[in-house]
Amino acid sequence: MRLARELRRLREAAGLSARQAAALLGVSPAQITHIESGLAGVSEKRLRRLASHYVCTDEQFVDALVAMATDRTRGWWEEYRGLLPTPFLDLSELDHHATFRRDVAVLYVPGLLQTETYARAVFSNRIPELTPEERDLRVRHRLARRVTIEGSARIPYKAVIHEAALRIRVSDRTASKAQLAHLLEVSEADHITLRVIPFDLDGFARASSSMTYVGGPLPKLDTVVRDAPHGSVFIDSEAQLNAYRTRFRKVEAVSLEPDRSRDFIHELAKEL
């Protein structure tokens, strides 16, 4: 789907209609429509011809699109196909291809940092309610996603968590204490940077809502993920990506340094 959107953007930037692009490629307009809707793939040869017709001279960008078009990865998330909504699988694939990840969390600990008990409590309070089978599938899937930062990939990961998310008990005192202990443990990893925004720190308005920023092979292929009532929303327009980059920098700037953040979490855990 991301490849489809990028090809459509290139065509529109070139001022060509789908019919004109089809004529240049020697295919039917319907085929261009299918490619730009994510309903059909495109070969490397045709993709490079399209990029040439669209006067795209960014070779790195074209190479990245080719890599997307020719990728045949069937990751661990495929076992959930037909069992979980498609956005869950899309998020897993996004994790798999990420070059870095940044989270801002206000009400809940970021999903990649949740313990099993914490995740189970989060999904147990979903409305409409999930069946036990649906809840267990989501928990298992969320824990499997932790391989993104805990597995061999170990992509650079930054998380800014508001004190509210650390204090809200999604389950009970024991679960909260275990969750804080887990945060302290993972924050010791070299590739993980954890920061906290206390209630009494100025600048909270900049962290008024949660977000996930996922790095692509090139900045223009980054993605922002926002939670919505109907599921995850994937944002990838250049203007919005720039806005979210700026937003993360400002949120990070008003947060505690990593060492002070760990001390803060440790003190919270002692209160429980």
PyMOL commands that set and color helices and strands:
alter all, ss='L'
color gray80, all
select helices_A, chain A and resi 2-13+18-25+29-36+44-53+59-70+76-80+86-97+111-113+116-124+132-145+147-150+163-167+173-186+204-207+219-221+238-253+258-271
alter helices_A, ss='H'
color red, helices_A
select strands_A, chain A and resi 101-105+157-162+192-197+211-214+223-228+231-235
alter strands_A, ss='S'
color yellow, strands_A
deselect
rebuild
show_as cartoon
